[in-house]
Every structure is written in structure tokens, then in C-alpha cells.
């Protein structure tokens, strides 16, 4: 038998093995998610919930920026829309949390469509400035529409409840956040198997060519804004249920930059990149904070000296990371898988 035939047969077997491994990892991950609250403390549950919320919002932004090529710096503002919607519905109406989250996502999607209207005329930096302007307007509304939003004092809301059980502690709220995050990621991953997802990718690669092929640019760009904003609205609603206090300062412009950095670090145009980027951006500062805590008994001035350095180290890690792997953590993971599957035939 020829060497080439052996290699092709091995690659085919590796692909089949890869599919089985992926399914195995998926079941293992789901099992881990189901068992995690029983083996972690409140602080660990807090971090996991925060990561999951950031994953939902990052996945939404990646649909818009990574897959459609439209830059947005308004993701935090759309999260604010979702958070205030959930808080108001809980306080005024007391409706079920699932309905509240759907309405929050829907309202954020409507506002996202309005914000996305300039996308047919402008793109790149100009579109980013337009989304910043929308973010500033929404933040002004949050802070000054006192009769609805509570102004700078914000809103305090009751916890989510189901059949009389209230979700208060992080390990309890986890059972709301985790299933919704899984569903949202599953929807995002399967979106790009549809005509809509393929249209998004065509617009990102070459919008003029996409229009020549019959793709209506305005329709699909606005749809991308709507889906991305829907994800942000749901993430904001989850955030509101998690913290139960919503203020204008909860969703600053720096949070939008956080999500943009997450998709760059994780990998643009990749749902896996959304997950890895959100985990990286959320956990690295926490790890650095823990390191400062460990040094404090040995070095009394560690907190005062290291706190600014912690931010610098965090920024430096991102810059160094992007220099060596601009395609993000998702590409590193793909390279690792490719190496271990094909290593017998590497020269």
C-alpha cells in the first residue's frame, strides 16, 4: 500500500475520531456544568456566573464584529437596556424571569436595529464612532430619566423566583445563567449553518460582492445588529438577576471595550473564540488579584504597589498575546489539535 494512501486513511480515521472526541468532550463539559455548583464555594460560583454572562455578550458581539465585520462599541449600553428592562418588569409587573429576559433581549434588538441604520453608509472607524454616540445617548437616558430608571441611584430589584423558590446566592442563580448560556451558544453556533449566517460571512469578506450576489446589505446588517443586541440584552438581564442592583455606572464604555478585546483575544469569527476570550478577559484579572493577595502577608505594601501594576500586566499580556497569535486563542487550540492528530506525518 502506498504511503499516500496510508496517510489519507489515517486522516479519515482521525476525522472520525475527532468527531467522537468532540461529542465526548461536549458530554463531559455538560456533566461538569451540572456538577460544578456542588463542588465549589460561593466565590467560585460567583466567578463562573460572571464568566457565563460575559460569554453570552461576547458571543453576540462576535456575531456582529467577527462574522459580519461591523465594529461596535455599544455592547455594554445594550446590556444596560436589557438590565433595566428586567429590573422594571420584576419591580412593576412581577412577571416570570424567562419572559423578562425575552422582552429584554427583544427591546435591546429593536434599539440595536436603530443604532445599526448608519451601517449601510459607514463602516469601520466611522461605525464605531456612531455606536459610541449611541452608547453615550443611552447612558444619558439611564442617568437622567429618573422616573423610570431611578437616575444615578439606579434600581434595586427582587431576585428571580420559580415555583416559590428564590434564586439569591451565586450557586442558586447559576441554575438560571448556565442553561441560558448553553442555549445561546448553541443558537450562535448553528446560526452559521443557515442562509442568514452565510450572508453575514459574505458581507464580512466582501460586501460589494455580496450585494452583487443578491444579498440585501441593509437587511442583513440590521439583522446582525438585532441578533447581537438581543444577546447583549439577555446578558444584561442575567447580569441584573445576578447583582440585583442596576445603575448607569454598571455599564460604562470601558465594558464595551472589554467585550471587543475579548473577541480579539479569543478569536474573531469563532464561537469558541468568544468563549475562550470571555474566560481569559474575566479570569486573568482575578488571578492577578489573587497573586496580590498571596503577596500581602509577605509584603505589606503589595496592594498599594501592585494594584496599578496588575492593570499594566493585564494589558501587556493582551498585547504580547496578539503579537504572537493575532488569530486568538481559538487558533492556538486548533493548532494543538492539528498537531496531535497529524504528528506522525510531520516532517
C-alpha positions in Angstrom: 0.0 0.0 0.0 1.3 3.4 -0.9 2.4 5.9 1.8 -0.1 8.5 0.5 -3.0 6.1 0.8 -1.9 5.2 4.4 -1.8 8.9 5.2 -5.2 9.6 3.6 -6.7 6.6 5.5 -5.2 7.9 8.7 -6.6 11.4 8.2 -10.1 9.9 7.6 -9.8 7.9 10.7 -8.6 10.9 12.6 -11.6 13.0 11.4 -13.9 10.2 12.6 -12.0 10.0 15.9 -12.2 13.8 16.2 -16.0 13.8 15.9 -16.3 11.2 18.6 -13.8 13.1 20.8 -15.8 16.3 20.3 -19.0 14.6 21.4 -17.2 13.1 24.3 -15.9 16.5 25.4 -19.3 18.0 24.9 -20.9 15.5 27.2 -18.1 15.9 29.7 -18.5 19.6 29.7 -22.3 19.4 30.2 -21.7 17.0 33.1 -19.1 19.3 34.6 -21.5 22.3 34.3 -24.2 20.3 36.1 -22.0 19.1 38.9 -19.9 22.3 39.3 -22.1 24.1 42.0 -21.9 21.0 44.2 -18.1 21.1 44.4 -17.4 24.9 44.5 -17.8 27.6 47.1 -19.8 30.8 46.7 -16.8 32.8 45.4 -16.1 30.2 42.7 -19.8 30.2 41.7 -19.7 34.0 41.6 -16.8 33.9 39.1 -18.4 31.2 37.0 -21.6 33.1 36.7 -19.7 36.2 35.8 -17.8 34.3 33.1 -21.0 32.9 31.7 -22.7 36.3 31.5 -19.7 37.7 29.7 -19.7 34.7 27.3 -23.2 35.5 26.2 -22.5 39.1 25.5 -19.1 38.3 23.8 -20.8 35.8 21.5 -23.3 38.4 20.5 -20.6 40.9 19.7 -18.7 38.3 17.8 -21.7 37.7 15.5 -21.7 41.4 14.7 -18.0 42.1 14.5 -16.3 38.8 13.9 -18.7 37.2 11.5 -20.3 40.3 9.8 -17.4 42.7 10.0 -19.3 45.6 11.7 -17.4 47.2 14.6 -19.5 48.2 17.6 -18.6 49.8 20.9 -22.1 49.8 22.2 -22.4 46.3 23.6 -22.4 47.5 27.2 -25.2 50.0 26.5 -27.4 47.3 25.0 -26.7 45.2 28.1 -27.9 48.2 30.1 -31.2 48.2 28.1 -31.7 44.6 29.0 -30.8 45.0 32.7 -33.2 48.0 33.1 -36.0 46.2 31.3 -35.7 43.1 33.5 -35.5 45.3 36.7 -38.6 47.3 35.7 -40.6 44.2 34.8 -39.7 42.5 38.0 -40.5 45.6 40.1 -43.6 46.7 38.3 -45.1 43.5 36.9 -43.5 40.6 38.7 -43.6 38.5 35.5 -41.6 35.3 35.1 -37.8 35.7 34.6 -37.8 33.9 31.3 -40.4 36.3 29.9 -38.5 39.2 31.3 -35.3 38.0 29.6 -37.0 37.6 26.2 -38.5 41.0 26.4 -35.2 42.5 27.5 -33.5 40.9 24.5 -36.2 42.0 22.2 -36.1 45.6 23.3 -32.3 45.7 23.0 -32.7 44.2 19.5 -35.1 47.0 18.4 -32.7 49.6 19.7 -29.8 47.8 18.0 -31.6 48.0 14.7 -32.0 51.8 15.1 -28.3 52.1 16.0 -27.4 49.9 13.0 -29.1 52.2 10.5 -25.9 54.1 9.7 -24.1 50.8 8.8 -25.2 51.0 5.2 -23.4 54.3 4.7 -20.4 54.0 7.0 -18.3 51.2 8.4 -15.0 50.7 10.2 -14.0 53.5 12.5 -16.9 55.7 11.5 -19.4 53.0 12.5 -17.5 52.5 15.8 -17.9 56.2 16.5 -21.6 56.0 15.7 -22.1 53.2 18.2 -20.1 55.1 20.8 -22.5 58.0 20.2 -25.5 55.7 20.8 -23.8 54.4 23.9 -23.4 57.9 25.3 -27.1 58.7 24.5 -28.3 55.5 26.2 -26.1 56.2 29.3 -27.6 59.7 29.4 -31.1 58.2 29.4 -30.2 55.8 32.1 -28.8 58.6 34.3 -31.5 61.2 33.7 -34.8 59.5 33.1 -35.3 59.4 36.9 -38.9 58.5 36.9 -38.2 55.2 35.1 -34.5 54.3 35.7 -34.1 55.8 39.2 -31.4 58.1 37.9 -27.9 57.8 39.3 -29.3 55.8 42.3 -30.5 53.1 39.9 -33.0 50.3 40.7 -32.9 47.6 43.3 -34.9 44.5 42.2 -36.2 41.3 43.8 -34.5 38.0 43.0 -35.7 35.7 40.3 -38.1 33.1 41.5 -39.6 29.9 40.2 -42.4 27.9 41.9 -41.8 30.0 45.1 -38.1 29.3 45.2 -35.9 32.4 45.1 -32.5 32.4 43.3 -30.4 34.6 45.6 -26.9 33.2 46.2 -24.5 32.7 43.3 -24.8 28.9 43.4 -28.5 29.4 43.0 -28.5 32.0 40.3 -26.1 29.7 38.4 -29.0 27.4 37.6 -30.6 30.3 35.6 -27.5 31.6 34.0 -25.9 28.3 32.9 -28.8 26.8 30.9 -29.5 30.1 29.1 -25.8 30.5 28.2 -25.7 26.9 26.8 -28.8 27.6 24.7 -27.5 31.0 23.5 -24.1 29.4 22.4 -25.9 26.5 20.7 -28.0 29.0 18.8 -25.0 31.1 17.8 -23.0 28.0 16.6 -25.9 26.8 14.5 -26.7 30.3 13.1 -23.8 30.0 10.6 -25.2 26.8 9.2 -28.1 28.8 7.9 -28.5 31.2 5.0 -28.5 34.1 7.3 -25.2 33.2 8.9 -23.6 32.6 5.4 -24.9 36.0 4.3 -23.2 37.6 7.4 -19.9 36.0 6.4 -20.2 37.1 2.8 -20.8 40.7 3.9 -17.7 40.5 6.1 -15.5 39.1 3.4 -16.6 41.4 0.6 -19.8 43.4 1.0 -19.9 44.7 -2.6 -19.6 41.1 -4.0 -22.2 40.0 -1.5 -24.6 42.7 -2.9 -23.9 41.6 -6.4 -24.8 38.0 -5.4 -28.2 39.3 -4.3 -27.6 39.7 -0.6 -29.5 42.8 0.7 -26.9 44.6 2.7 -29.1 46.8 4.8 -31.4 43.9 5.8 -28.7 41.6 6.9 -26.6 44.3 8.6 -29.6 45.3 10.6 -30.4 41.7 11.3 -26.8 41.2 12.6 -27.2 44.3 14.8 -30.5 42.9 16.1 -29.1 39.5 16.9 -26.0 40.9 18.6 -28.1 43.3 20.6 -30.5 40.5 21.6 -27.6 38.6 23.0 -26.4 41.7 24.9 -29.9 42.4 26.2 -30.2 38.8 27.5 -26.7 39.1 29.1 -27.8 42.4 30.7 -30.9 40.7 32.1 -28.8 37.9 33.5 -26.5 40.5 35.0 -29.4 42.2 36.7 -30.6 39.0 38.2 -27.1 38.2 39.4 -26.3 41.5 41.1 -30.0 42.7 41.6 -28.9 46.4 41.5 -28.8 48.3 38.2 -27.2 51.7 37.9 -25.9 53.8 35.0 -22.4 53.2 36.1 -22.8 49.4 35.8 -22.4 49.6 32.0 -19.7 52.1 31.1 -17.9 52.4 27.8 -14.9 50.5 29.2 -17.2 47.4 29.4 -17.8 47.6 25.6 -14.0 47.8 25.1 -13.7 44.8 27.4 -16.0 42.7 25.1 -14.2 43.9 21.9 -10.9 42.9 23.5 -12.4 39.5 24.4 -13.3 38.6 20.8 -9.9 39.8 19.6 -8.1 37.7 22.2 -10.4 34.8 21.8 -10.6 34.8 18.0 -12.8 36.9 15.7 -15.3 34.9 13.7 -15.3 31.9 16.1 -17.8 30.9 18.7 -15.1 29.0 20.5 -13.1 32.2 20.4 -16.0 34.0 22.2 -15.9 31.5 25.0 -12.1 31.5 25.4 -11.8 35.3 25.1 -14.5 35.9 27.7 -12.9 33.4 30.1 -9.4 34.9 29.5 -10.6 38.5 30.0 -12.6 37.7 33.1 -10.2 35.4 34.9 -6.8 36.9 34.2 -7.5 40.0 36.4 -8.9 37.7 39.1 -5.8 35.5 39.0 -3.6 38.6 39.3 -5.7 39.9 42.1 -5.2 36.5 43.9 -1.5 36.8 43.4 -1.5 40.2 45.1 -3.5 38.7 48.0 -0.9 35.9 48.4 1.9 38.5 48.5 0.2 40.7 51.0 1.2 38.8 54.2 4.9 38.8 53.0 4.8 42.3 51.5 2.5 44.7 53.5 2.5 47.3 50.7 1.7 44.8 48.0 -1.9 46.0 47.5 -0.9 49.7 47.1 2.1 48.9 44.8 0.7 46.0 42.8 -2.8 47.2 42.1 -1.8 49.6 39.3 0.8 47.1 38.1 -1.9 44.5 37.9 -3.7 46.5 35.2 -0.5 47.1 33.3 0.4 43.4 33.4 -3.1 42.6 32.1 -2.8 45.0 29.2 0.8 43.8 28.5 -0.4 40.1 28.4 -3.0 41.0 25.8 -0.5 42.9 23.6 2.1 40.2 23.8 -0.6 37.6 23.1 -1.8 39.4 20.0 1.8 39.8 18.7 2.5 36.1 18.8 -1.0 34.8 17.8 -3.2 37.5 16.2 -5.9 35.0 15.4 -6.6 34.4 19.0 -6.9 31.6 21.5 -9.2 29.6 19.2 -6.4 29.3 16.6 -4.0 28.1 19.3 -6.4 25.4 20.2 -6.9 24.4 16.6 -3.1 24.2 16.2 -2.8 22.0 19.2 -5.5 19.6 17.9 -3.9 19.6 14.4 -0.5 18.8 15.9 -1.7 15.8 17.9 -3.8 14.4 15.1 -1.2 14.6 12.4 2.1 14.4 14.3 3.2 11.0 12.8 3.4 12.6 9.3 5.1 15.9 10.3 8.4 16.4 8.6 
